[in-house]
Amino acid sequence: MSMEGTTISAAQVQAAVESAGLAPSIHNSQPWKWRLRGDTLELSADLSRALPVIDPDHRQLLVSCGAALLNGWLSLRAAGLDVEVAELPDGPDISTGRLATLQVLGNRPPTEDESRLAAAITQRHTDRRPFGPGAVPADEIRELRHAAEAEGCWLSVLTGEDARVELAVLLARADWFEHHDPHYLAELATWTRTDPDAVDGITWATADPGAKPQYAEFPLRDFTGGAGAGPGPGATGAGAGRADAGPALDDRVEHPEALVLGTDADGPADRLRAGRALGRVLLAATTAGLGTSPLGQAVDIEATRTLVRSATGGAGHAQMILRAGYPDRSVPPLTPTKRRPVSEVLEHVSMT
């Protein structure tokens, strides 16, 4: 491609779009597309990759695209480019307008924090391994809060017993509703992949319940359509519910940090901002050696999402719930899910 007369190079464009593609997205749908116009990368929603059952108002699509936006911006900043971000430049209609633009203005050295977070992009992945018993130190939690606040959002840590029980109940209720909804199950099947080299969707390695913790205070999303649910509260995996000799059940239950990421309002700009905050929080967690995975089922359904408010003190709008902790390193991590190639998501527009 011709990059004559522009500040941004072909290699920098490639790296930025690749980095953006590594962002988390609901069901690994990667619902974004990029257009290069001169010195500007334009981000739009790819509504052909929307999930109308689980995400009827495109809230999670916007959160996903916001995380991609942050990754793309960080890649350009790590390359020493001065980048101006404009969100929803064409207004709030995401079906016709751009979600954001990244315009390169010139050169500016990255900050230490920007370089550190950019380096974590290729290391970050959803970690569904069991977590160890160690609590996350207060200073690490503080850094995660600061990461959310840097993008204009808030992060609430559920520490009270009542709030954690309430969240566990909401997760179980949401799981029940989803796995008794034939439309949800059909949509889930559409995005489940049997090919381990699939470049989107949920691979069977991710859906396989065998790699999940046996017992957890907060159950992970079950991608098997209910086939992986075991007996007992929060029980998952092939060995769940067995009466083997071994530690008492209470000693085996995983108690991760429960983090609720939210915004004060709930419009398209707020949801896009929540995605940027989610991306920054996940990268900050990665640099701290923490594993994270979403507990998104409680915010999939508007009724349970509204009830999450009481668990966080009744303020604002929950956009994502995360499980965080130190992974059990004796359990090998899953292979990170693949992403679509840049050629599928990037369009070049001639300025002539």
Beta strands, then each sheet from edge to edge (+ up, - down):
strand 1: 32-37
strand 2: 40-45
strand 3: 81-87
strand 4: 100-107
strand 5: 154-157
strand 6: 192-193
strand 7: 202-203
strand 8: 257-263
strand 9: 291-294
strand 10: 317-325
strand 11: 346-349
sheet 1: 3+ 4- 2+ 1- 11-
sheet 2: 5+ 8- 10+ 9-
sheet 3: 6+ 7+
end
